[in-house]
Amino acid sequence: MKPIYFDVHTHLQFSAYDNDRAEVFNRAFNENIWMINSGSNSRNSEDAVKLAEKYERGIYATIGIHPSHAGPDNTEISEESGTEIFDEKKMTDLAMSPKVVAVGECGLEYFREYDASSQKRLFEEHVIFAGKIKKPLVIHCREAYGDTYDILVSHRNILNEKGGVMHFFSGTHEEAKKFLELGFYFSFGGAITFPKKKEGADFELLVKELPIDRILLETDAPYVAPVPYRGKRNEPSYVTEVAKKAAEIRGISIEELAEATTANALRIFAIEV
């Protein structure tokens, strides 16, 4: 059966779900929501793959190293701390699983004081690797859209023809146009349900003006739960609230919004139903 909704970026392999992971899955499946668990370091990338392989369909994985883990030497890795280098052999082994649909999340994070040169080196390794295995990228970018774009353009000849996904996109409309030209899609989560800030991304403009065939839904669970769950642990079943708000912004029915964004997810990640 084709999914009604698709949460393209979640982290159910994280420890936040150790006590009730099966129940969280069931709540999503009961609403016909499919999902992609995104790796943020080599360890939980492997966990995401193993988790996806337990299910015949409905759960997929990406493999990659978040820029917060960029560093010259391996140190003790946890979900949100520690550094590691890109181990191409390990990533290649993980990519052999048919449940791996993309490379990431990877990219650049300038909002916090991580080493920029290490981040750029690590990001480039992901871009090159994605080109080798012919998978789209899932990019984390925060206050680094210029450098992210420059790195992608410098490797444009090896990019997957679909480009990839700008996860939790929070750039400007003009910046979005540049990534559109590279073939990228844009995923939006709970932040679009929050009151608009005077400073920061104009999510309403982005959701309204970007082509409907380039928009995706996500939760980024366990983070950034949408209204009315704001402040609680997020989960894939809450993606329906994101869909409701996106439909409202675009002035279309939630059914039309869900159908379009699910079709987009199936297309960019080459998932057959």
N, C-alpha and C positions, 0 to 999 in steps of 0.2 A: 504494500500500500504506500502511495506517495505521501510524504509528510505534509502537514498543513503549515507548520512553522519550522524554521531552521535557525537554531542558535549556533552561529558560526565560530564563536569564540568563548569557551568556558574552560574551567580547570577542575573538573570533578575528581581528578587524580590527587588533588591537594589534600592535606591532612584535615582541613576544615570539614570534610565529609566522611571521615573515618568511622564515625559512629552511626551514620544513617545513609550511606551512599546508595544502597539498593532502593530505599524509600524515595530518595531524590530522583533517581532514574525513573521509578514508576510514576511519580507525579508528572514528569515530562512525557513519558510514553502514553499516559492516559489522555493527554491532550494532543497526541500525535505530533510531538515535537522531536525532531532529530537534532543532533549536536556534534560539534567538533571540539575535542579537548586539546588545548594548545600547550605544547611543551614550553618551559621557560628556562630549563637547564637540561643537561644530558640525562640526569637521573629521572626527573619527572617526565621527560620526553619518553623514556622507556616505559615508565608507569602508564602514560597515556596510551601508548601502543598496546600494552598488555590488556588494559581495560577495554579498549575498542575490540580487541580480538576475542573477548568473551561473548560478544554479541554478533549475531549474523549480519544485522543491519541496524541502522539508526544511530550508531556511534562511530566516530572516526577520530583521527589524531593528526596533529602536526608535530614536527620535531625541530627543536632549535634552542638557542641560548639567548635569553633576554639581555639587553645591553647592560643591565645592572650587574650582571655576572662577568662582564668583560674585564680582563686583567692579564698580566704577563705570566702568572704562574697559577697552577691549581691550588686552591685552598679548600677547607671544609665547606661543602655545598649544602645549603638548605634551600627552602622554597624562595626565600627573599634575601639571602646573603651568600657570600663566598664568591670566589672568582674561578674561572676555568677557561682553558683554551679550546679551540674547535678541534675535535677529534674526528677527522673525516671518515676513518675506518668505522668507528662506532656509529656515526650517523648513517653511513652507507648500509651497514647491517640493519639498522632500524628501518631504513627506507625500503627494504625488501618486503616489508609487510604490505599487503594490498590495502590495509586500513589507513596507511599514511597518505594523506592527500595534499600536503603542502610542507614547505620549509619555514619554520618560525615558531614562536614569535621572535623576531630579530629586528635590529634597527639601531636607532640612536635616541638617547635620553639625556637632554641637556637641562632639564628642569632641576635635577639634582647634580651634585658635584662628582660625577663619575669621570674617569679619565677618558677624554675625548679621542685621543689617538688609539687607545686600545679598543674603544667602541667601533671606530671606523674600520680598523683592521678586522675585527670579528664580524662586522656587518658584511664587509666585502667577501669574506670567506663563505658566508651564507649565500650571497648572491651568486657567486661562482658555483657553489655546490648545487643550488637550485637549477642553474642552467645545465649542469651535467646530468642531473636525474630528471630533468624536464618536468619540474613541479612548480606551481606558483609560490610566491612568497607571501608570508603574513608579517606585516611590518608594524612594529611598535615605534612611534615617533612622537616625541614631546619636545616642543620648542627647538626642533632641529630639521625643519622641513627643507631648508636650503641645502644643507649638506646631504640629507637623505636623497633629494632629487639629483644632486650632482653625482653621487655614487651610482645611482641607478642609470643615469644617462651614460656614464663612462663605461658601463657594462651592458649597454642596450643591445648589443649584438648577440648576447647570450641569454637574455631574459626570455623566459617562457612567453609565448605569444599572448597569453592572457595577463601577463604582468603579475598580478597578485591582489592582495587586500591591504588597504590602509586601515588597520584595526583601530577602533575608537578614535576616528579622525576628528581632530580638533583644530585644524588649520583654517585658513581663510578660504573664501570662495575662489579667489584668484589662484591660490596654491592648489586647490582641488583641481582646477582646470589643467594644470601642468601634469598632475598625476593621471588624470583622465587620458591625456594624450599618450601616456605610456601604457595604457591598457588596464589601469588599476580600477578596482572596486573599492567601496567605502562602507565600513560597518559602523553602526551606531547602537548604543546601549542605553542604560538607565539615565545617563546624564541629559538626554533629550526631554525627559519628563520633569526635570528640575526647573525652578524659576530662572529666568534669564538673568545673567549677571551683567553689570555694566561693562566689565572687562572680561575677556575670554571669548571662547568660540561662540559663533552665532549658529547654534545647531538648527534652529528653525529655518534659517535661510538655506543652510546646506541640505537639509532633508527635503525642503521644498523645491530647490532649484537644480539639484543634481539629477541626471537622467534616472528614471525609475529602474532601468535595466542595469544600473551600477550600484544600487543600494542593497545592503545586507543588514540583518538584525543580529545582535549579540547581547550577551549578558556580562561577559568578563567575570562571571561568578568564580569565587565568592565575593567579589568586590562590586561596588557601585550599584546596589540594588535600586530599582526604579520606584517611583511613587506608585502605590501606597506602602511599599516595603522599605523605603529609604531608611538606612541605619541598621538594617538587619542583614544577616548573611544572604547573599544572592544565590539564585539557583536557576537552571534552565527554564523551569515552568513559568518564571516571571517574564520571559521574553514576550509573552502575550501583551503585557503592559507597554512594552516598547513598541510593539506593532500597533496598538491602539493609538498611541501618541503620534507615531509616524503617519498613520492614516489620517488622523485629524489635521495634521500640519499640511498634508498634500490635498486634503479635501476629497478623499476617496473612501470607499468602504474598507473595513478591515479585511474582508475577504479578498478584495482586489490587491491590497497591499501585501497580504500573506502569500497569495499566489505568485506575485511578481518576485518578491524577495526570496521565496523558496526556489523558484526556477533559477534565479541568479546564483544561489548557493550551489545547486546541483551542477550548473554549467561551469562556474569557475573552478570547482573542485573535482570536476569530472566524475561525479557520483551517479551511478545508474540506479533506477528504481524499478 
